Amino acid sequence: MNKKKLRESNLKEEKPKYGWYVKNLIIGFNIIGLLGLIAFIYGFLICDFFNIILLILGIAIMLVFLWPGIGMVMMHLLLLGRLSLVTKMNALDKIDNPQILDVGCGTGRTALSIAKELKNGGHLYGIDIYSKLAIPGNALERVQKNAQIEKVDNKTTFQYGSATEIPFENDKFDIVNASSVFHEVHDSNGQNIAMQEVYRVLKLGGYFYLSEWNRKSWQCIAFGGICCFAFKNKNHWENLLKINNFRDISYENRAGFGIFVAKK
Ligand SMILES: C[S@@+](CC[C@H](N)C(=O)[O-])C[C@H]1O[C@@H](n2cnc3c(N)ncnc32)[C@H](O)[C@@H]1O
């Protein structure tokens, strides 16, 4: 077997590794939450004053840690494995040879699902700072390998780059996507700069797809518990889009994720 065929047959057997978001946090929350459960059971079984305190403490720890710990596991099992964080990009059908940028592509869960939709030309570029906090195993090499396994490496290019300093020229892209990334650019000023950067690299009439967990959705509360406070509501993102001159803003709630589509 020649080298090319050997490489192809190895890749055929491999599955892409997208990783779990905030895996270490999920493990930590579940361990602390289980300690809370043990305190609760102990306090429940042996009734005296000290154990009532233990019981209350156990309930508090379970609410804060075990709820989102189990919720985030369920979210991965029930939602993320089945769902790309962007609806079908209707904009793709309207543009010849679309040039797309995925900001904060990570290991490629969303980026590669978009690249697979590129049936008649076009190219997807992905940038990320490859933070391991968000996804353990997050790395440029990982997303490139995933692209090979998913057989879209000929229509994708990945590189290092920050949302607040996008390493491309003005007016380059027909579509920019950012799925579950902007909340990680922590302060509103950073998010504002990142939006200005998206606006800058979009062509006039280009589309910006922005997906963010909506903290007011029942799915965020059910799966995230107290962690929902780490996310913003719909108005926050809508205002940022408006003050950065995006127009024709539409919104869809998809399993707890708010998906905005806006035009430059
Ligand atoms: C929750 S993950 C989402 C990854 C990917 N968009 C997806 O749909 O699977 C968030 C990603 O945002 C990246 N990120 C965080 N801050 C960033 C920044 N300032 N610029 C670019 N990427 C960033 C992280 O490294 C991580 O890969």
PDBQT file of the ligand as one rigid body, heavy atoms in Angstrom, charges set to zero:
ROOT
HETATM    1  C1  LIG A 301     -16.858  27.218  23.873  1.00  0.00    +0.000 C 
HETATM    2  S1  LIG A 301     -15.545  27.170  22.735  1.00  0.00    +0.000 S 
HETATM    3  C2  LIG A 301     -16.419  27.165  21.202  1.00  0.00    +0.000 C 
HETATM    4  C3  LIG A 301     -15.578  26.614  20.078  1.00  0.00    +0.000 C 
HETATM    5  C4  LIG A 301     -16.240  26.574  18.713  1.00  0.00    +0.000 C 
HETATM    6  N1  LIG A 301     -16.698  27.862  18.269  1.00  0.00    +0.000 N 
HETATM    7  C5  LIG A 301     -17.365  25.567  18.657  1.00  0.00    +0.000 C 
HETATM    8  O1  LIG A 301     -18.441  25.912  18.183  1.00  0.00    +0.000 OA
HETATM    9  O2  LIG A 301     -17.147  24.433  19.058  1.00  0.00    +0.000 OA
HETATM   10  C6  LIG A 301     -14.902  28.831  22.804  1.00  0.00    +0.000 C 
HETATM   11  C7  LIG A 301     -13.669  29.055  21.946  1.00  0.00    +0.000 C 
HETATM   12  O3  LIG A 301     -13.387  30.455  21.915  1.00  0.00    +0.000 OA
HETATM   13  C8  LIG A 301     -11.982  30.603  21.927  1.00  0.00    +0.000 C 
HETATM   14  N2  LIG A 301     -11.657  31.996  22.316  1.00  0.00    +0.000 N 
HETATM   15  C9  LIG A 301     -11.787  32.568  23.544  1.00  0.00    +0.000 A 
HETATM   16  N3  LIG A 301     -11.405  33.850  23.498  1.00  0.00    +0.000 NA
HETATM   17  C10 LIG A 301     -11.029  34.104  22.217  1.00  0.00    +0.000 A 
HETATM   18  C11 LIG A 301     -10.519  35.238  21.536  1.00  0.00    +0.000 A 
HETATM   19  N4  LIG A 301     -10.305  36.413  22.147  1.00  0.00    +0.000 N 
HETATM   20  N5  LIG A 301     -10.227  35.126  20.217  1.00  0.00    +0.000 NA
HETATM   21  C12 LIG A 301     -10.419  33.963  19.563  1.00  0.00    +0.000 A 
HETATM   22  N6  LIG A 301     -10.893  32.854  20.156  1.00  0.00    +0.000 NA
HETATM   23  C13 LIG A 301     -11.199  32.915  21.455  1.00  0.00    +0.000 A 
HETATM   24  C14 LIG A 301     -11.506  29.538  22.878  1.00  0.00    +0.000 C 
HETATM   25  O4  LIG A 301     -10.144  29.260  22.715  1.00  0.00    +0.000 OA
HETATM   26  C15 LIG A 301     -12.421  28.375  22.464  1.00  0.00    +0.000 C 
HETATM   27  O5  LIG A 301     -11.849  27.616  21.446  1.00  0.00    +0.000 OA
ENDROOT
TORSDOF 0
